[in-house]
Amino acid sequence: MRLGNQLQKLREEQKMSQEEVAKQVGVSVQNIHKWENNQGYPEIQHLLKLGDIYGTTIDEFIKSDAALQSRINIREEEKDDDDELLHPGFYIGIGIMFLGTLLSLIIGNLTITMVTNIAGMLIACFYKGILKLLRDIKKDFYEQG
C-alpha cells in the first residue's frame, strides 16, 4: 500500500478531517492532500508527528511503501566516510609518489618525480570521486549498450 493511501486510511479511522491533521502536524491542508494523493512525501519530522497522531511508527509507514523505501535507500558505498582518513586511495597515491621518486633516482630524470607526485597526490585526495566517476561511466556504458 502506498504511503498516501495509508495516511488517508489512518486519518479516516481516527475520524479526523484533513484540516485537523494539518493543524496538528503544522502544515497546510494542501500538504495533507498531496501526501494522501501520493503526489509527494512528508518530511521525516512530519512523518514522526503523523505517527504520533495515528498511533503508528515511522517504520510502518516506510515498510508499507516500496517507492518511499527506494527513495530513502542510501547505498552503503555512497555514504560519506569523513572519519575514514586513510582510505585505499591514500595508500595508492603514496605508493605512486614513492615509486616515481625511486624511478627518478634510478633514471636521473626529475620529470618522472614531478609527474608521479602530482598523479599520486590527485589519487590520494580524489580517490572516492575518481571511483564514483568510473562507476558512473560504467553504468552509462551498460545502459546504452
C-alpha positions as CSV (number, residue, x, y, z in Angstrom):
1,M,0.0,0.0,0.0
2,R,1.3,3.4,-0.9
3,L,2.0,5.9,1.9
4,G,-0.7,8.3,0.7
5,N,-3.4,5.6,0.8
6,Q,-2.2,4.5,4.3
7,L,-2.3,8.1,5.6
8,Q,-5.8,8.6,4.3
9,K,-7.0,5.3,5.7
10,L,-5.5,6.1,9.1
11,R,-7.0,9.6,9.1
12,E,-10.4,8.2,8.3
13,E,-10.1,5.6,11.0
14,Q,-9.4,8.4,13.5
15,K,-12.4,10.3,12.1
16,M,-10.3,13.3,11.5
17,S,-10.5,15.9,8.7
18,Q,-7.5,16.9,6.7
19,E,-7.7,20.3,8.4
20,E,-7.4,18.8,11.8
21,V,-4.4,16.7,10.8
22,A,-2.8,19.7,9.1
23,K,-3.2,21.8,12.2
24,Q,-1.7,19.1,14.5
25,V,1.2,18.5,12.1
26,G,1.8,22.2,11.5
27,V,1.4,22.1,7.7
28,S,-1.1,23.4,5.2
29,V,-4.2,21.3,4.2
30,Q,-2.7,21.3,0.7
31,N,0.3,19.3,2.0
32,I,-2.0,16.7,3.6
33,H,-4.0,16.5,0.4
34,K,-0.8,16.0,-1.7
35,W,0.5,13.3,0.7
36,E,-2.8,11.4,0.7
37,N,-3.0,11.5,-3.1
38,N,0.6,10.2,-3.5
39,Q,1.7,13.5,-5.1
40,G,4.5,14.0,-2.6
41,Y,6.1,12.7,0.6
42,P,6.1,14.3,4.0
43,E,9.5,15.2,5.5
44,I,10.8,12.9,8.3
45,Q,9.7,15.2,11.1
46,H,6.2,15.3,9.7
47,L,6.1,11.5,9.4
48,L,7.0,11.4,13.1
49,K,4.1,13.7,14.0
50,L,1.8,11.7,11.8
51,G,2.9,8.5,13.6
52,D,2.1,10.1,16.9
53,I,-1.3,11.2,15.7
54,Y,-2.3,7.9,14.2
55,G,-0.6,5.7,16.8
56,T,1.8,4.0,14.5
57,T,5.5,4.2,13.8
58,I,7.6,5.7,11.0
59,D,8.8,2.2,10.4
60,E,5.3,1.1,9.5
61,F,4.9,4.0,7.1
62,I,8.2,3.2,5.3
63,K,7.7,-0.6,5.2
64,S,4.3,-0.2,3.5
65,D,5.5,1.9,0.6
66,A,8.2,0.4,-1.8
67,A,8.5,3.7,-3.7
68,L,9.3,5.5,-0.4
69,Q,11.8,2.8,0.5
70,S,13.7,3.2,-2.7
71,R,13.6,7.0,-2.4
72,I,15.3,7.0,1.0
73,N,17.5,4.0,0.4
74,I,21.1,5.0,0.8
75,R,23.6,2.6,-0.6
76,E,26.4,1.8,1.7
77,E,29.2,2.7,-0.7
78,E,27.8,6.1,-1.4
79,K,27.9,7.2,2.3
80,D,30.4,9.8,3.2
81,D,33.3,8.4,5.2
82,D,34.5,11.6,6.7
83,D,36.1,9.6,9.6
84,E,38.0,7.3,7.2
85,L,41.1,9.4,6.6
86,L,43.4,6.6,5.4
87,H,41.3,5.0,2.6
88,P,42.9,2.8,-0.1
89,G,43.4,5.8,-2.4
90,F,45.7,7.3,0.2
91,Y,48.0,4.3,0.1
92,I,47.8,4.0,-3.7
93,G,48.7,7.7,-4.1
94,I,51.6,7.5,-1.6
95,G,52.8,4.3,-3.4
96,I,52.8,6.0,-6.8
97,M,54.7,9.0,-5.4
98,F,57.3,6.8,-3.8
99,L,57.6,4.7,-6.9
100,G,58.1,7.8,-9.1
101,T,60.7,9.2,-6.7
102,L,62.6,5.9,-6.8
103,L,62.4,5.7,-10.6
104,S,63.6,9.2,-10.8
105,L,66.7,8.4,-8.7
106,I,67.5,5.4,-10.8
107,I,67.0,7.1,-14.2
108,G,68.1,10.5,-13.2
109,N,65.0,12.3,-14.6
110,L,63.2,14.8,-12.3
111,T,60.2,15.0,-14.7
112,I,59.2,11.5,-13.6
113,T,59.2,12.6,-9.9
114,M,57.1,15.7,-10.7
115,V,54.5,13.7,-12.8
116,T,54.2,10.8,-10.4
117,N,54.0,13.1,-7.4
118,I,51.1,15.1,-9.0
119,A,49.3,11.9,-10.0
120,G,49.8,10.4,-6.6
121,M,48.5,13.5,-4.8
122,L,45.5,13.6,-7.0
123,I,44.7,10.0,-6.4
124,A,45.2,10.3,-2.7
125,C,42.9,13.4,-2.5
126,F,40.2,12.4,-5.0
127,Y,40.1,8.7,-4.8
128,K,36.4,8.4,-4.0
129,G,35.5,10.9,-6.6
130,I,37.5,9.0,-9.2
131,L,35.8,5.7,-8.2
132,K,32.4,7.3,-8.4
133,L,33.2,8.8,-11.9
134,L,34.4,5.4,-13.1
135,R,31.2,3.7,-11.7
136,D,29.0,6.3,-13.4
137,I,30.9,5.8,-16.8
138,K,30.4,2.0,-16.4
139,K,26.7,2.4,-15.6
140,D,26.2,4.7,-18.6
141,F,28.1,2.3,-20.8
142,Y,25.9,-0.7,-19.8
143,E,22.7,1.4,-20.0
144,Q,23.4,2.5,-23.6
145,G,24.5,-1.0,-24.8
